[in-house]
Amino acid sequence: MAKWRKRAFAWCYHHLLSRQGEPDFSDPFTREVRAPLLAQARGDVLEIGAGTGGNLPFYPPGVRLTLLEPNPYMIRYLDGNCTAHAADCAAIVEGIGERLPFPANSFDTVLTTHVLCSVRDQSEVLAEVRRVLRPGGRFLFIEHVAAQPGTLNHRAQHAINPVWQWVGDGCHLTRDTGAAIRAAGFEHVEIRPYNVRVWPPLASPHVFGSAMVGQ
Ligand SMILES: C[S@@+](CC[C@H](N)C(=O)[O-])C[C@H]1O[C@@H](n2cnc3c(N)ncnc32)[C@H](O)[C@@H]1O
C-alpha cells in the first residue's frame, strides 16, 4: 500500500476513529466488551496490531506490554499514547502478525482487537499466537465478522467489501473470524457474539472472547 494511504489511515484512525483519552464507560461497547475483556490480561502481554493505542487505558495495572504494529505512522501516535497513559510499554515493535519476531513461549496474554479483519492470512497469525503464548496463556480478541448469510447486512457487506478494503487499510467485512479461531487448535475457546449499535451495521456483528494454549 502507498505510503500516503498508510499515513492518511493512521491520521484518520487517531483523530477520528479510535477513542483517545479517558475511557468512556457511557459507551456500551466499552462497558460491556472492551473493558471487561482487557481486564483479563495478565503478565507479559503482546498486543498485535496495536494501532494508535486505543486499548491502552483498559489494561489492568501490573501488565508489561509489547505492542506490535506494521504501520510506522500508527507507531508515532502509539508512542505518545504510551506516555500519556503511563502504560508499561516495554517494547513497541514494527512487524506483522504472520511473522512474530519473538521466541516461542514469550507471553502470558496475546490480544487482537479489530485486527484479524485486516491481516493477510488469519491462520498464519493464529498459529503465531499459539507459538508465542506460554502453556496456559490466553488469547483475547474482539473482532468484527460477517453477518448471517441471507441477511441484508451480509449482502451489503459483500457489495461494499472491495471499496471498504481500499479505504480501510485492507479491512475485510466478510470474514468468519470466529470459525478461524475455533479451527486454530486452541483449548477452552469461548466466543461470544455482540452487536455494536451503529448504523449502517457494516462492521458488525462482533465476536469477542478468549482461547487458551494447553498446559
Ligand atoms: C482497525 S485497526 C485496529 C487498531 C487497534 N487494535 C484498535 O483496536 O484500536 C487495524 C490494525 O491492524 C494493523 N494490521 C494490519 N495488518 C496487520 C498484520 N498483518 N499484522 C499485524 N497488524 C496488522 C493495522 O496497521 C492497524 O493498526
The ligand as an ORCA input file, in Angstrom:
! r2SCAN-3c Opt
* xyz 0 1
  C      -8.681     -1.163     12.645
  S      -7.037     -1.009     13.217
  C      -7.223     -1.516     14.928
  C      -6.186     -0.918     15.840
  C      -6.310     -1.301     17.324
  N      -6.138     -2.725     17.501
  C      -7.609     -0.845     17.904
  O      -8.458     -1.663     18.226
  O      -7.786      0.382     18.054
  C      -6.253     -2.414     12.479
  C      -4.782     -2.503     12.829
  O      -4.242     -3.739     12.367
  C      -2.964     -3.476     11.841
  N      -2.600     -4.569     10.919
  C      -2.943     -4.737      9.627
  N      -2.373     -5.834      9.116
  C      -1.651     -6.408     10.108
  C      -0.818     -7.567     10.204
  N      -0.657     -8.378      9.170
  N      -0.217     -7.818     11.382
  C      -0.416     -7.009     12.450
  N      -1.183     -5.893     12.430
  C      -1.800     -5.598     11.269
  C      -3.120     -2.127     11.157
  O      -1.885     -1.488     10.883
  C      -3.972     -1.390     12.172
  O      -3.213     -0.763     13.156
*
